[in-house]
């Protein structure tokens, strides 16, 4: 049958209720065959039972919560009384329908989400009805008490079963919620990773022209040195052994420089470790400067003052490198927009009250008053489309927050911008 669960707990649908009501009334033919005559009482009890089912289904299917709760109790009592009347009219405890009486509390338990209350109401109604019916028809106290006891035992079992069903449903619901929460967290982690990767690639794109320039310079003199060596080999005596050795050493140094740039780029692009580890701020800044310096050395003078004896951090090292790189590139962009040749970026690290601080300061134009409050908003940017997506600072703050730290921006009193990154020390001194 087509069962559906209403918002308030009834396991009814209009179609199911109509089919059930039709079967209840239709089995009146069995009453006639059983009794050998037409009995209006059996028909009346069946019609009453069917009407209670239809009315309850009508209210339950429309999610009328207040009416559904009230009508449910009435429906249980009316159904119990109808079954008792039908049994009484067809032979009492000798009726073939008597099994319905004892099964009714169990059926109510299974047919309602709040089965315990339904089983209690049905069991109380049926117990009283069985006792009265047996005493009135059999005039035997012991038999009446026996059948009543059986009914009460089934009711108690039904209540126990309802409790177990409710507990099982609670555990299953909790498991579903936990599974949904875990899936949401996993999806969020994947989304965060993809967003970080996208911003990482955007940062590499912003470095592309500077990287090309850095590679092109050693390539130029490597090519020139190769031509010199070729000419020396074709015309013996034109170059001394010392000259050839010097040229080859320069060539090797140029190739080493290119290989180092490529290794730094590949290492940054492959940073996909998500587990936090112990690391030093000095090492993080050094890794970030390997790439940032390719850009910054054309727009600013770098001053780095990060002591090696700072407390260790416990973070995802590669993510923190990405944060520092974003901050350095943003400072470089600000100085490039100013268009002067006296740009300076000062990178300072210090320890303060169990925290490790990194300050990145520049002598650029600083943040405009209307820009500063929005500087960490996602997709907010004052730059052109070739200078990023507006996610760099927003993502950086999110990553720093995940590490238990803070990232803030301000203007320096003497002019320029200051980005302050604050992280908890892993082993803070007492």
Protein Blocks (a to p, Z undefined) as FASTA:
>chain_A
ZZdddfkopacdfklmmmmmmmmmmmmmmmmmmnopacfklmmmmmmmmmmmmmmmmmmm
nopaklmmmmmmmmmmmmmmmmmmmmmmnnpjmlfklmmmmmmmmmmmmmpmklmlmmmm
mmmmmmmmmmmmmmmmnopaklmmmmmmmmmmmmmmmmmmmmmmmmmmmmmmmmmmmmmm
mmmmmmmmmmmmmmmmmmmmmmmmmmmmmmmmmmmmmmmmmmmmmmmmmmmmmmghjacf
klmmmmmmmmmmmmmmmmmmmmmmmmmmmmcbfbdcdddfklmmmmmmmmmmmmmmmmbc
cdddddfkbccddddfklmmmmmmmmmmmmmmmmmmnopakbccddddddeehiacdddd
dfbebjafklmmmmmgghiafbdfknoghlmmmmmmmmmmmnopacdddddfkgpadddd
ddddfbdcZZ
